Structure formats: C-alpha cells, structure tokens
Amino acid sequence: MSVLRIDGASLECVEKVIRHLEDIGNIERFSVFSENIPEPYKDVSNCYISHGQRNEIKTAYSLILECLDSDQEVWIEGAACGYSGTGPNCTIEILQILGVRMDFKRIISEKWIQNEEVVLEHDLNLIIRQRNKDQEDADLNNEKLIKVMMKFKNPFDKWKSKEMLKMIGCIQPLRLFGGNEAESYYFRVPYHTVQEMSKHTTSNVLTLHERLENIDVEHLNNLIQQIGYEHNAEMTSRIYERAPQ
C-alpha cells in the first residue's frame, strides 16, 4: 500500500487535496479523529530543511482516505471532527469535493468516525443565463438559456469541467435565486443538498460573461457539451425557448 501524506493547516490541506484530485480519484471509505488518533497515523516522522539545517517533527494525521481505484491511502493533517471550527470545516469541504454524500452534521458532533463507507455522487447541474440589465439580478424568469445536467465518474473530471465553465461565466448556487425550492423545481436529485457548501453545490446558475452576451445559443450549447464530454460526463441539456422580442 502506498501513502499520500498531505501536511499543513486546514485551508492549505484543502488546496493540496484539490491539486491531487487526479491521484486520489474515488474513495471507498474514510476515518476522522479528534482525539486518541490510532497507530500508524500519530507521531509520524517528517523532515524539513530550514536555513540549511535538517529538522524532524512529529505529525498526527486525523483524516484518512482509502482510495477505491488504487492501493493507496491519503493521510491529511489539517482536518478534524467533534466540534465547530476550522478543522471540521476542512473535513467537510474535502469530503464534499470528493463527492461524498452523508449527514455532515456528524463531522461536527462525533469525535471518532472510523472506516466509514461512502456513497459518492459527482453531479453538476446548471441553469445557463444571460444577465438581463432590466431585471433584478436574481430573476431567472426571462434570462434562462439552457438547462444542463452532468454526471461525472470521479471528482477530478468534475472539478476540471467546472474550472473550464468558469471561463465562460460566473457560477453561483441556484439556491441564491429562489432558495431550496428553486433547486427542487429545476433539478430533482436522489440525495439531500441542503448541507452543501456554497462553493460545492450540485445545482447552480452560470451567468455568462458580458463578452458572450450575443453568442448563438446553439453554439453555446455545443460548447458546454464539448466541455462535459471531454471529461467523460453523461449529460443532457435543454435549450429554453425565448420569448419574442
């Protein structure tokens, strides 16, 4: 078994997980500890060089990911559980990036979760819109262009697709445009989404950048499909009929 060790403070660990998404792939189970960290995850020797001197420190890894597609574990230092704070928020964000579906309140309330088998979903739903300068910013009624549903095989493909989509528009949670009711109205998914962090919501609105406000809708739809298919997504899209001007 190989081990990928991710060291650092909480936010730093989140960024490092994102950089290693392709290496991590899908996970099978995870463990997270706030106290009594078991062997072999505590007092792990790490070395670093400072001012030409070799220094050794002991590190405890509190979030352990078991990879599904490889004989690898990922040990993460800056995560935690069992209280409200940065460490547990780091755990929740990492698990959501990896597509885990669970009651994330457990990360706050439980001090020890071991060998938790996971359910994964890597969905990305979008309402593509143009901003109507004559309407309220959060009004979708006359702005909708395309409805898109994408299902990816792993978190890396989803992340890369989302980064490419950000090049054509601003992505915001759909709940900002009508609350949780808007999510259930436009997209029905077989899992709860109310605990999703705003950066990692399943259902979103993509508002086109101004430079694309005159783009042909068929061309835009083809572009979005190309992004999805390049990242092995199963996807469907629907172009909304525009009201006569």
Secondary structure, DSSP 8 states (H G I E B T S, - for coil): -EEEEE-SSHHHHHHHHHHTHHHH-SEEEEEEESSS--TTSSSEEEEEEETTEEEEEEE---EEEEESSSSEEEEESS---SSSSHHHHHHHHHHHHTTEES-THHHHH-SEEEEEE-EE--EEEEEEE---TTS-TT--TTTEEEEEEEE-SSHHHHHHHHHHHTTTEEEEEGGGGTHHHHHHHH---SS--TT--GGG-SEEEEEE-GGGTT--HHHHHHHHHHHHHHTT-EEEEEE------
